[in-house]
Amino acid sequence: MIALIGRIIFRVVSSFFSSIMVFCHAVILAVLGLMGVFTGLCTLLMPILGLLRAFGIENIFIIKDEIQGFSIVSLPIGMFLGIICALLSWLSFHTLMKYFRWISKGEHNAT
């Protein structure tokens, strides 16, 4: 009887742990994927917006409404922010690939 209760408790705890791990995997994959996509888009948009602002198009705010410099420095700021976004996108992509390799090896499920 005690062995049966022990097996039932073990299965309940094990399925609870498995469901938590599945949820964590889903959250990590979604966050890394969305971060890679959005920073990749920002990598393309920031230099373009900086160039447009440098040529005098108004109402393009690269940093914030209150913090705006001269129009001539908008292109270098846009390039700098584009490089930062490219680095974040690269980092999230490589972290995602390492995470996929870690999941596929199955080292986290060691018994």
N, CA, C and O of each residue as an XYZ file, in Angstrom:
444
protein
N       0.829     -1.199      0.000
C       0.000      0.000      0.000
C       0.873      1.262      0.000
O       0.610      2.218     -0.730
N       1.926      1.238      0.846
C       2.819      2.400      0.923
C       3.567      2.566     -0.399
O       3.786      3.689     -0.854
N       3.958      1.448     -1.016
C       4.670      1.523     -2.292
C       3.762      2.117     -3.372
O       4.225      2.884     -4.217
N       2.491      1.772     -3.349
C       1.534      2.310     -4.314
C       1.374      3.822     -4.130
O       1.356      4.564     -5.112
N       1.259      4.277     -2.896
C       1.141      5.714     -2.617
C       2.419      6.435     -3.044
O       2.372      7.543     -3.578
N       3.566      5.784     -2.798
C       4.846      6.369     -3.210
C       4.939      6.521     -4.717
O       5.416      7.543     -5.211
N       4.488      5.511     -5.451
C       4.497      5.594     -6.922
C       3.543      6.672     -7.429
O       3.865      7.391     -8.375
N       2.385      6.785     -6.814
C       1.420      7.821     -7.214
C       1.996      9.212     -6.964
O       1.903     10.095     -7.817
N       2.589      9.398     -5.788
C       3.196     10.708     -5.483
C       4.341     11.001     -6.450
O       4.486     12.133     -6.910
N       5.155      9.991     -6.762
C       6.253     10.175     -7.695
C       5.736     10.589     -9.069
O       6.298     11.491     -9.691
N       4.680      9.949     -9.548
C       4.130     10.309    -10.866
C       3.529     11.704    -10.877
O       3.668     12.431    -11.860
N       2.861     12.085     -9.792
C       2.274     13.431     -9.719
C       3.374     14.485     -9.711
O       3.296     15.474    -10.440
N       4.388     14.277     -8.894
C       5.500     15.237     -8.828
C       6.239     15.273    -10.148
O       6.606     16.349    -10.619
N       6.464     14.127    -10.750
C       7.169     14.096    -12.025
C       6.380     14.775    -13.143
O       6.973     15.483    -13.957
N       5.070     14.584    -13.208
C       4.294     15.276    -14.241
C       4.198     16.766    -13.958
O       4.157     17.566    -14.892
N       4.160     17.157    -12.687
C       4.160     18.572    -12.352
C       5.479     19.224    -12.786
O       5.474     20.312    -13.361
N       6.610     18.554    -12.510
C       7.908     19.066    -12.920
C       8.017     19.133    -14.436
O       8.554     20.100    -14.977
N       7.517     18.121    -15.123
C       7.567     18.117    -16.591
C       6.745     19.252    -17.170
O       7.169     19.890    -18.134
N       5.578     19.516    -16.601
C       4.756     20.606    -17.127
C       5.407     21.957    -16.871
O       5.305     22.860    -17.702
N       6.077     22.106    -15.728
C       6.800     23.351    -15.471
C       7.934     23.520    -16.471
O       8.156     24.621    -16.974
N       8.656     22.441    -16.767
C       9.766     22.516    -17.723
C       9.267     22.837    -19.127
O       9.906     23.606    -19.846
N       8.144     22.264    -19.525
C       7.584     22.576    -20.843
C       7.202     24.048    -20.916
O       7.454     24.707    -21.924
N       6.598     24.564    -19.859
C       6.233     25.975    -19.827
C       7.480     26.856    -19.906
O       7.492     27.851    -20.632
N       8.523     26.496    -19.165
C       9.762     27.283    -19.204
C      10.403     27.234    -20.587
O      10.891     28.254    -21.075
N      10.411     26.069    -21.223
C      10.955     25.963    -22.577
C      10.171     26.849    -23.538
O      10.761     27.542    -24.367
N       8.857     26.831    -23.431
C       8.029     27.646    -24.325
C       8.289     29.136    -24.119
O       8.364     29.895    -25.085
N       8.424     29.552    -22.873
C       8.679     30.972    -22.596
C      10.055     31.380    -23.113
O      10.192     32.430    -23.741
N      11.069     30.567    -22.855
C      12.424     30.901    -23.296
C      12.498     30.954    -24.816
O      13.090     31.878    -25.374
N      11.908     29.981    -25.485
C      11.933     29.979    -26.951
C      11.191     31.178    -27.526
O      11.652     31.792    -28.488
N      10.051     31.513    -26.947
C       9.282     32.655    -27.455
C      10.031     33.964    -27.233
O      10.070     34.816    -28.121
N      10.617     34.127    -26.069
C      11.333     35.375    -25.779
C      12.546     35.527    -26.690
O      12.756     36.594    -27.266
N      13.342     34.478    -26.825
C      14.519     34.570    -27.689
C      14.138     34.775    -29.154
O      14.785     35.544    -29.865
N      13.095     34.091    -29.601
C      12.666     34.257    -30.987
C      12.146     35.652    -31.283
O      12.515     36.258    -32.289
N      11.282     36.165    -30.399
C      10.744     37.515    -30.617
C      11.818     38.580    -30.481
O      11.813     39.565    -31.219
N      12.734     38.392    -29.549
C      13.822     39.356    -29.400
C      14.700     39.379    -30.650
O      15.130     40.446    -31.090
N      14.961     38.221    -31.213
C      15.750     38.159    -32.440
C      15.056     38.834    -33.614
O      15.689     39.549    -34.390
N      13.767     38.607    -33.740
C      13.026     39.203    -34.857
C      12.913     40.716    -34.712
O      13.172     41.450    -35.666
N      12.530     41.190    -33.528
C      12.352     42.632    -33.349
C      13.664     43.393    -33.422
O      13.714     44.475    -34.007
N      14.728     42.852    -32.841
C      16.005     43.550    -32.955
C      16.552     43.477    -34.373
O      17.258     44.383    -34.815
N      16.229     42.397    -35.090
C      16.612     42.334    -36.505
C      15.912     43.405    -37.331
O      16.521     44.027    -38.202
N      14.635     43.615    -37.054
C      13.914     44.689    -37.751
C      14.453     46.066    -37.377
O      14.582     46.944    -38.229
N      14.765     46.244    -36.099
C      15.329     47.529    -35.667
C      16.707     47.762    -36.271
O      17.096     48.907    -36.500
N      17.444     46.693    -36.529
C      18.742     46.821    -37.184
C      18.578     47.475    -38.554
O      19.400     48.295    -38.962
N      17.531     47.112    -39.245
C      17.286     47.696    -40.564
C      16.664     49.083    -40.478
O      16.985     49.958    -41.283
N      15.784     49.289    -39.517
C      15.050     50.549    -39.450
C      15.857     51.723    -38.897
O      15.696     52.849    -39.368
N      16.708     51.486    -37.922
C      17.408     52.591    -37.261
C      18.281     53.414    -38.205
O      18.175     54.640    -38.191
N      19.142     52.800    -39.027
C      19.922     53.634    -39.954
C      19.053     54.356    -40.990
O      19.364     55.481    -41.383
N      17.973     53.716    -41.431
C      17.084     54.361    -42.401
C      16.406     55.567    -41.772
O      16.334     56.632    -42.386
N      15.902     55.404    -40.536
C      15.271     56.529    -39.848
C      16.275     57.640    -39.550
O      15.942     58.821    -39.644
N      17.500     57.265    -39.193
C      18.539     58.273    -38.967
C      18.867     59.036    -40.235
O      19.089     60.246    -40.195
N      18.899     58.341    -41.353
C      19.162     59.002    -42.633
C      18.024     59.937    -43.013
O      18.265     61.053    -43.475
N      16.793     59.494    -42.823
C      15.651     60.357    -43.125
C      15.632     61.590    -42.230
O      15.336     62.693    -42.689
N      15.947     61.404    -40.961
C      15.987     62.545    -40.036
C      17.122     63.486    -40.395
O      16.981     64.699    -40.245
N      18.252     62.953    -40.868
C      19.380     63.807    -41.254
C      19.031     64.669    -42.462
O      19.554     65.774    -42.606
N      18.153     64.176    -43.329
C      17.752     64.963    -44.493
C      16.555     65.852    -44.225
O      15.993     66.427    -45.157
N      16.154     65.975    -42.964
C      15.188     66.988    -42.596
C      13.754     66.559    -42.430
O      12.888     67.417    -42.260
N      13.460     65.292    -42.470
C      12.089     64.858    -42.247
C      11.795     64.977    -40.763
O      12.547     64.464    -39.935
N      10.727     65.635    -40.431
C      10.395     65.889    -39.032
C       9.578     64.742    -38.448
O       9.131     63.843    -39.160
N       9.399     64.801    -37.146
C       8.603     63.843    -36.366
C       9.162     62.423    -36.408
O       8.413     61.456    -36.267
N      10.467     62.296    -36.600
C      11.141     61.015    -36.442
C      12.008     61.157    -35.201
O      13.008     61.875    -35.201
N      11.612     60.470    -34.158
C      12.330     60.570    -32.890
C      13.102     59.285    -32.686
O      12.512     58.221    -32.503
N      14.408     59.380    -32.718
C      15.236     58.192    -32.589
C      15.354     57.773    -31.132
O      15.256     56.584    -30.827
N      15.558     58.706    -30.244
C      15.753     58.342    -28.841
C      14.494     58.639    -28.036
O      13.800     57.714    -27.615
N      14.194     59.888    -27.821
C      13.031     60.293    -27.046
C      12.598     61.667    -27.530
O      13.352     62.356    -28.217
N      11.382     62.064    -27.172
C      10.899     63.376    -27.582
C      11.709     64.498    -26.943
O      12.015     65.496    -27.594
N      12.056     64.332    -25.666
C      12.745     65.403    -24.955
C      14.223     65.469    -25.300
O      14.834     66.535    -25.218
N      14.801     64.340    -25.685
C      16.238     64.291    -25.956
C      16.436     64.214    -27.468
O      16.495     63.121    -28.031
N      16.535     65.322    -28.099
C      16.799     65.359    -29.533
C      17.983     66.273    -29.803
O      18.039     67.403    -29.319
N      18.902     65.778    -30.563
C      20.064     66.577    -30.938
C      19.822     67.239    -32.279
O      18.689     67.353    -32.747
N      20.908     67.668    -32.881
C      20.822     68.283    -34.198
C      20.507     67.218    -35.246
O      20.755     66.031    -35.032
N      19.970     67.645    -36.356
C      19.618     66.697    -37.419
C      20.857     66.056    -38.023
O      20.786     64.938    -38.533
N      21.982     66.740    -37.973
C      23.191     66.214    -38.600
C      23.741     64.991    -37.859
O      24.402     64.150    -38.468
N      23.477     64.883    -36.557
C      23.981     63.734    -35.802
C      22.977     62.579    -35.790
O      23.237     61.555    -35.157
N      21.875     62.713    -36.451
C      20.872     61.647    -36.459
C      21.357     60.406    -37.195
O      21.042     59.287    -36.791
N      22.108     60.586    -38.257
C      22.611     59.426    -38.998
C      23.615     58.622    -38.171
O      23.478     57.401    -38.095
N      24.626     59.253    -37.541
C      25.521     58.437    -36.705
C      24.812     57.786    -35.516
O      25.141     56.660    -35.140
N      23.848     58.481    -34.926
C      23.095     57.882    -33.820
C      22.289     56.687    -34.326
O      22.239     55.645    -33.673
N      21.664     56.841    -35.487
C      20.910     55.732    -36.073
C      21.801     54.548    -36.406
O      21.409     53.397    -36.212
N      23.004     54.827    -36.910
C      23.941     53.743    -37.212
C      24.390     53.037    -35.925
O      24.479     51.810    -35.879
N      24.670     53.829    -34.886
C      25.095     53.257    -33.609
C      23.989     52.387    -33.007
O      24.257     51.281    -32.537
N      22.754     52.880    -33.018
C      21.641     52.089    -32.489
C      21.377     50.854    -33.351
O      20.979     49.807    -32.841
N      21.599     50.984    -34.654
C      21.462     49.830    -35.542
C      22.494     48.759    -35.235
O      22.192     47.567    -35.280
N      23.723     49.187    -34.919
C      24.768     48.226    -34.564
C      24.429     47.534    -33.247
O      24.620     46.325    -33.114
N      23.932     48.288    -32.280
C      23.519     47.686    -31.008
C      22.407     46.668    -31.234
O      22.435     45.577    -30.665
N      21.427     47.024    -32.062
C      20.333     46.083    -32.356
C      20.845     44.856    -33.093
O      20.365     43.748    -32.854
N      21.822     45.038    -33.994
C      22.391     43.889    -34.704
C      23.116     42.962    -33.739
O      23.018     41.741    -33.864
N      23.839     43.523    -32.784
C      24.519     42.691    -31.794
C      23.523     41.930    -30.920
O      23.739     40.759    -30.609
N      22.432     42.593    -30.521
C      21.404     41.907    -29.732
C      20.734     40.801    -30.535
O      20.447     39.727    -30.006
N      20.489     41.065    -31.807
C      19.880     40.052    -32.660
C      20.810     38.859    -32.840
O      20.368     37.712    -32.781
N      22.083     39.121    -33.056
C      23.073     38.053    -33.202
C      23.177     37.238    -31.920
O      23.235     36.009    -31.959
N      23.200     37.931    -30.780
C      23.293     37.256    -29.490
C      22.074     36.377    -29.220
O      22.214     35.250    -28.745
N      20.886     36.886    -29.520
C      19.675     36.084    -29.287
C      19.618     34.882    -30.237
O      19.155     33.808    -29.852
N      20.089     35.060    -31.479
C      20.103     33.946    -32.426
C      21.051     32.843    -31.962
O      20.697     31.664    -31.981
N      22.237     33.225    -31.552
C      23.191     32.210    -31.112
C      22.771     31.562    -29.795
O      23.003     30.370    -29.591
N      22.163     32.326    -28.911
C      21.646     31.742    -27.673
C      20.514     30.765    -27.981
O      20.417     29.705    -27.362
N      19.671     31.121    -28.924
C      18.580     30.230    -29.331
C      19.120     28.939    -29.939
O      18.604     27.858    -29.655
N      20.155     29.045    -30.774
C      20.743     27.840    -31.365
C      21.403     26.960    -30.305
O      21.288     25.736    -30.362
N      22.092     27.566    -29.341
C      22.685     26.782    -28.253
C      21.597     26.118    -27.410
O      21.759     24.985    -26.957
N      20.509     26.817    -27.206
C      19.401     26.255    -26.436
C      18.779     25.070    -27.175
O      18.445     24.056    -26.562
N      18.625     25.204    -28.508
C      18.111     24.081    -29.303
C      19.045     22.878    -29.215
O      18.584     21.745    -29.074
N      20.368     23.117    -29.298
C      21.319     22.016    -29.187
C      21.242     21.356    -27.811
O      21.330     20.133    -27.697
N      21.077     22.175    -26.765
C      20.985     21.641    -25.407
C      19.733     20.787    -25.241
O      19.772     19.733    -24.605
N      18.622     21.248    -25.817
C      17.380     20.473    -25.735
C      17.502     19.176    -26.522
O      17.052     18.127    -26.061
N      18.114     19.239    -27.719
C      18.190     18.048    -28.555
C      19.153     17.003    -27.995
O      18.978     15.809    -28.238
N      20.161     17.439    -27.253
C      21.078     16.448    -26.639
C      20.391     15.704    -25.511
O      20.709     14.542    -25.257
N      19.466     16.339    -24.837
C      18.742     15.683    -23.756
C      19.501     15.615    -22.460
O      19.181     14.791    -21.604
N      20.518     16.474    -22.286
C      21.291     16.465    -21.056
C      20.462     16.943    -19.864
O      20.755     16.578    -18.725
N      19.458     17.733    -20.105
C      18.641     18.246    -19.005
C      17.708     17.180    -18.451
O      17.132     17.363    -17.378
N      17.549     16.066    -19.166
C      16.670     14.993    -18.716
C      17.445     13.813    -18.157
O      16.992     12.672    -18.240
N      18.608     14.083    -17.591
C      19.433     12.976    -17.079
C      18.722     12.289    -15.912
O      18.188     12.937    -15.012
N      18.734     10.959    -15.959
C      18.092     10.213    -14.874
C      19.103      9.436    -14.070
O      18.737      8.750    -13.116
